């Protein structure tokens, strides 16, 4: 699964208050803005890590493994959590397949 941002979505850098289509960080993660609807979503640091890795072409299973190891968490639960993040990003039409 290789994802990209939906064309109407940009990532907002909270420090400079500018919109960019690159990986800009907010204080506690990243903020995504749907320019068509005006809706925005803030991801915490873990959600931001998942999104960045997905946009860089990494598989969800690899991301889950990295997080499980880093946080000494149950790999199956982390896998379900990563899948839920992907599903929510897709449902909100923030990302799409490349």
For each residue, the residues with C-beta under 8 A, 3 or more apart:
1: 54 59 60 86 97
2: 57 97 98
3: 54 55 86 89 95 96 97 98
4: 55 95 96 97 98
5: 9 10 11 21 32 55 94 95 96
6: 9 34 93 94 95 96
7:
8: 34 35 36 37 93
9: 5 6 32 33 34 35 93 94 95
10: 5 19 20 21 32 33 35
11: 5 19 20 21 22 23 24 30 31 32 33
12: 17 18 19 20 24 26 30 31 32 33 40
13: 16 17 18 19 20 24 25 26
14: 17 25 26 27 31
15: 26 27
16: 13
17: 12 13 14
18: 12 13
19: 10 11 12 13 33 35
20: 10 11 12 13 24
21: 5 10 11
22: 11
23: 11 30 52 55
24: 11 12 13 20 30
25: 13 14 29 30 48
26: 12 13 14 15 29 30 31 42
27: 14 15
28: 42 44 45
29: 25 26 42 43 44 45 46 47 48
30: 11 12 23 24 25 26 42 43 47 48 51 52
31: 11 12 14 26 40 41 42 43
32: 5 9 10 11 12 40 41 42 43 94
33: 9 10 11 12 19 38 39 40
34: 6 8 9 37 38 39 40 92 93 94
35: 8 9 10 19 38
36: 8
37: 8 34
38: 33 34 35
39: 33 34 92
40: 12 31 32 33 34
41: 31 32 92 94
42: 26 28 29 30 31 32
43: 29 30 31 32 47 48 50 51
44: 28 29 47 48
45: 28 29 48 49
46: 29 49 50 67
47: 29 30 43 44 50 51 85
48: 25 29 30 43 44 45 51 52
49: 45 46 52 53 63 67
50: 43 46 47 53 54 60 63 67 82 85 86
51: 30 43 47 48 54 55 85 89 95
52: 23 30 48 49 55 56
53: 49 50 56 58 62 63 66
54: 1 3 50 51 57 58 60 63 86 95
55: 3 4 5 23 51 52 95
56: 52 53
57: 2 54
58: 53 54 62 63
59: 1 62 63
60: 1 50 54 63 64 79 82 83 86
61: 64 65 79
62: 53 58 59 65 66
63: 49 50 53 54 58 59 60 66 67 82
64: 60 61 67 68 75 78 79 81 82
65: 61 62 68 69 75 78
66: 53 62 63 69 70
67: 46 49 50 63 64 70 71 73 78 82
68: 64 65 71 72 73 74 75 78 79
69: 65 66 72
70: 66 67
71: 67 68 78
72: 68 69
73: 67 68 77 78
74: 68 77 78
75: 64 65 68 78 79
76: 79 80
77: 73 74 80 81
78: 64 65 67 68 71 73 74 75 81 82
79: 60 61 64 68 75 76 82 83
80: 76 77 83 84
81: 64 77 78 84 85
82: 50 60 63 64 67 78 79 85 86
83: 60 79 80 86 87
84: 80 81 87 88
85: 47 50 51 81 82 88 89
86: 1 3 50 54 60 82 83 89 90 95
87: 83 84 90 91
88: 84 85 91 92
89: 3 51 85 86 92 94 95
90: 86 87 93 94 95 96
91: 87 88
92: 34 39 41 88 89
93: 6 8 9 34 90 96
94: 5 6 9 32 34 41 89 90
95: 3 4 5 6 9 51 54 55 86 89 90
96: 3 4 5 6 90 93
97: 1 2 3 4
98: 2 3 4
